[in-house]
């Protein structure tokens, strides 16, 4: 999931750069590459944020699974005693089971939905890191006159990129992580 997020970020940045360059005439353009996976792996704050996200995700997943297990147990008990229950009791038990299943589904959506708690937590932890990287890339690009910086780690069909134009280590150095 994190790879998809950074992939989308890279594609968005690349698209914005291409749009910005569209009006430019036949100026000589300079390009650079960055390996976002490499950069991120070398930023301790990113690794800590990922670990924090994994821990909270596991905790929340356990909560959802506990509710699902509870609903499953209620259903098994219902099946075992269904022959002894009146229509009203059957209906009440079925409603309790459905309510427990709904609780589990609602909790799952709350934590893991598109705008759920995990998404918000990821945003709050990763946005400052991404902003720092973006600013470092922007400074280096302005200093060196790069028109476009592509992410070689994304699947944007970069077949070859010379190591001479890879600014990954320079970005890390700008961020204070010498390699």
C-alpha positions in Angstrom: 0.0 0.0 0.0 2.8 2.4 0.8 4.4 1.7 -2.5 1.2 2.6 -4.3 0.9 5.8 -2.4 4.4 6.9 -3.3 3.9 5.7 -6.9 0.8 7.9 -7.1 2.8 10.8 -5.6 5.6 10.3 -8.2 3.1 10.1 -11.1 1.4 13.2 -9.9 4.7 15.1 -9.6 5.8 13.9 -13.0 2.5 15.0 -14.6 2.7 18.4 -12.9 6.2 18.8 -14.2 5.2 17.8 -17.8 2.3 20.3 -17.7 4.5 23.0 -16.5 7.0 22.3 -19.3 4.4 22.1 -22.1 4.6 25.8 -23.0 8.4 25.7 -23.1 9.9 25.9 -26.6 13.1 24.1 -27.7 15.1 24.9 -24.6 17.8 22.4 -23.5 16.3 20.4 -20.7 18.1 18.6 -17.9 16.7 15.6 -16.2 17.5 13.7 -13.1 16.4 10.5 -11.4 15.7 9.7 -7.8 15.1 6.3 -6.3 12.4 7.0 -3.7 12.5 3.5 -2.2 16.3 3.9 -1.6 15.8 7.4 -0.2 13.0 6.3 2.1 14.8 3.2 3.4 17.7 5.5 4.4 15.5 7.9 6.5 15.1 6.6 10.0 11.9 8.6 10.6 10.3 6.8 7.7 11.2 3.4 9.1 9.9 4.4 12.6 6.7 5.7 11.0 6.2 2.4 9.2 6.8 0.4 12.3 4.3 2.6 14.2 1.7 2.1 11.4 2.3 -1.7 11.5 1.8 -1.8 15.2 -1.4 0.2 15.2 -2.7 -1.8 12.2 -2.1 -5.1 14.0 -3.8 -3.7 17.1 -6.9 -2.6 15.2 -7.0 -5.8 13.1 -7.1 -7.8 16.4 -10.0 -5.7 17.6 -11.9 -6.4 14.4 -11.1 -10.1 14.5 -12.3 -10.3 18.1 -15.7 -8.9 17.1 -15.8 -11.3 14.1 -14.9 -14.2 16.4 -17.6 -13.2 18.8 -20.2 -13.1 16.0 -19.1 -16.5 14.8 -19.3 -18.0 18.2 -22.8 -16.5 18.7 -23.8 -18.0 15.3 -22.5 -21.5 16.2 -24.3 -21.4 19.6 -27.4 -20.3 17.8 -27.1 -23.3 15.4 -26.7 -25.7 18.3 -29.8 -24.4 20.1 -32.1 -23.4 17.2 -34.3 -26.4 17.6 -35.1 -25.5 21.2 -35.9 -21.8 20.5 -39.3 -20.2 19.9 -39.8 -17.9 16.9 -39.3 -14.8 19.0 -36.1 -16.2 20.5 -34.8 -17.2 17.1 -35.5 -13.7 15.8 -33.8 -12.1 18.8 -30.7 -14.3 18.5 -30.5 -13.6 14.7 -30.7 -9.8 15.3 -27.9 -10.0 18.0 -25.7 -11.9 15.6 -26.4 -9.5 12.8 -25.7 -6.6 15.2 -22.4 -8.1 16.2 -21.4 -8.6 12.5 -22.4 -5.0 11.7 -20.3 -3.8 14.7 -17.3 -5.7 13.2 -17.9 -4.3 9.7 -18.3 -0.7 11.1 -15.1 -1.0 13.1 -13.2 -2.3 10.1 -14.5 0.6 8.0 -13.6 3.1 10.8 -10.0 1.8 11.0 -9.2 0.6 7.5 -11.7 2.4 5.2 -10.6 4.8 2.5 -10.8 7.8 4.9 -10.3 5.6 8.0 -8.0 6.0 11.0 -5.1 4.2 9.4 -5.3 6.5 6.3 -5.3 9.5 8.6 -2.5 8.1 10.7 -0.4 7.4 7.6 -1.0 10.9 6.3 0.0 12.5 9.6 3.2 10.4 9.9 4.3 10.4 6.2 3.3 13.9 5.0 6.2 15.7 6.9 8.7 13.2 5.5 7.3 13.5 1.9 7.3 17.3 2.2 11.0 17.3 3.3 12.0 15.1 0.4 10.0 17.2 -2.0 11.7 20.4 -0.8 15.1 18.8 -1.0 14.5 17.6 -4.6 13.1 21.0 -5.5 16.2 22.9 -4.1 18.6 20.5 -5.9 16.6 20.8 -9.1 16.6 24.6 -9.0 20.3 24.7 -8.1 21.2 22.3 -10.9 18.6 23.5 -13.5 16.7 20.2 -13.7 13.5 20.5 -15.7 12.2 17.1 -14.6 13.0 14.6 -11.9 11.7 11.1 -12.3 11.4 8.3 -9.7 13.3 5.3 -11.0 11.6 3.1 -8.3 8.1 3.7 -9.8 6.7 1.7 -12.7 6.8 4.6 -15.1 8.6 2.6 -17.9 12.1 4.0 -17.3 14.1 1.4 -19.2 17.5 3.0 -18.5 18.8 5.8 -16.3 22.4 6.7 -16.1 23.7 6.7 -12.5 25.3 10.1 -13.3 21.9 11.7 -13.2 20.6 9.9 -10.0 20.3 12.5 -7.3 19.1 10.0 -4.5 22.3 10.4 -2.4 22.3 14.1 -2.9 18.8 14.3 -1.6 19.7 12.2 1.4 22.7 14.5 2.1 20.5 17.5 1.8 18.2 16.0 4.4 21.1 15.3 6.7 21.5 11.6 6.0 24.9 11.1 4.4 25.5 8.0 2.3 
